[in-house]
């Protein structure tokens, strides 16, 4: 296994990158769909032109970083992160919005390497805090983030209408 991490932006994106990342995004959100009885995803969204256009639009944002991990030219993981301006009276923070690694590559240090690259990028932006959110029922993701020294600091509650 020879993994290469590559930054995606509008000038470096390959023709097939958007399709491959969209498939991985589907796998991430499909997992949450399976464990969450309230939120259900629109599975067709991930292969739609609107979703692909949305992904291309993300690549234009200078306050974002998008990395993919490749094994022999095939994308096997990705991470998206950005600088988040919360309330105007609060300092900006780094926010990791998504991280997904194919199951066969988990435990190899790939997720750790992607996070380390993003944290370096956050530090270049002189951010003092980095945040991530994941589904509270996704034990594997929660364990991963806790092993990276991230601590729970907020809770979000849901109430289904009806």
N, C-alpha and C positions, 0 to 999 in steps of 0.2 A: 504494500500500500504506500503510495507516494501522494501526499496531500499538498495541494497548492492553494493558498488563500489569495483571493483577488478582489480588489475593490471595484464595484460597479458604479459607473456614472454614465451620463448620456453619451460620452465619447468612447467609452470602453465596452459598453454593453454589446454582446454578440446577439445575433439573430435569435438563437435558441434559448438564451439566458432567461428571458421573461417567462417563456413557457415552462422551463424547468423549475424556476423559483415559484411560479404559480402552483405547480404540482406539490411542491414541498409545503407551501402555505396551506394548501388544502389538507394535507396530512396533519399539520399542526391543529388546524381548527376542527378537523374531523374528530380528533382525539377529544377536544373539549365538547364537541357535540355529543359524543358517546357518554361522557360522564356528567353532563349538565342536563337535568330534566326540564329546565326552563328555557334557556336560549337554544334555539335550533338554527343551524346555518342554512343558507340557500346554496346548495352544493353546485348548482349550475353557474353561480357567480364566478367561481375560480377559473373557469375556462372561457369566460365571456370576453368580448372585445372591451367592454367597460372596465373590467378588472385589469386587463393588460394595459389599457391606457392609464389607469390609475397608477400601476406600477411604474410605467415610463415617466409619469409626472413626478413620482417620488424621487427619481434619479436626478431631477433638475434642482432639487432643494439643496442649497449649500450648507444648511444647518443639519444635514443628515449624513449618515454613513451607511453604506450597504456593502456587505462583504459576502462573498460566496466561497465555499470550500469545494475544491474539485479533486477528484481522483480519476486520473487518465481522461481528463476533459469532461467528465460527468459531474454535475453539481450534486454534492452529497450533504450539504448543509448550508445554512445562511443565517445571517444576523442583520437586523435593521435597528438603527439607533439614531437619536437626534437630540439636539439641544432644545430643552423645553422651557419656555417662559410661562411660569405658572401665573399667579397673581402678580401685578406690577410691583407690589411692595415686597415680593419675595425674590431671592436670588434665582438665577437660572440653574437648572439641573440637567444632568445627562439622563436620558430615558432610553432604555433598551426596550423597543416595542415588540420585537419578535426574535426568537432563536429557535432553530429546528435543525436537528441532525438525524439523518436516516438511522433506524435502529441498528443496522449492521456496523455502524461507525461509532456508536456510543461506547463510552468507556475507553476510547483511544486517546483522549485528551483533546479531541477536535473542538468540542464545545468550549472547553477551557481556553484554548488558543484563540477562538473567535472573540470570546469575552475579553481576553487580555488585549487584543488589538483595539477593540472598541474603547476600553478603559484608557488606553494610551491616547486615543483620539480625544476623549473627554478631557484628559489632562492638558492636552495642547490648547484646548479651549478654556483652560483655567477654571474648570467646574469643580466645586468642592463636594458635590453629592451626585451619586448615580443611582437611579431607581429602575426597577423592573416590576412588572405585574404579571401574575400568572393565575390560572384558575385555582381556587382554594382546594378543589378536589383532585388536582393533578399532583399526586404525591411524588412522582418521579421528578417533575419540574421543581417542586418545592424543595426537595432534597438537594437537587443540583444547585439551586441558588443559595441555599443555606450553606452548602459546602464551599461556596465562593465567598463566604463571609457576609452575604446580604442578610439583613434582619427585617422581620415583619415590623411595619410601622403604621399601617393603616388597615382598615377593614372596610369593605363595601358590602352592603346588605341589599338583598333583592326581595321584592314582594310581587308575586304574580297576581295580575289583575283578575278579578272574577270571583 
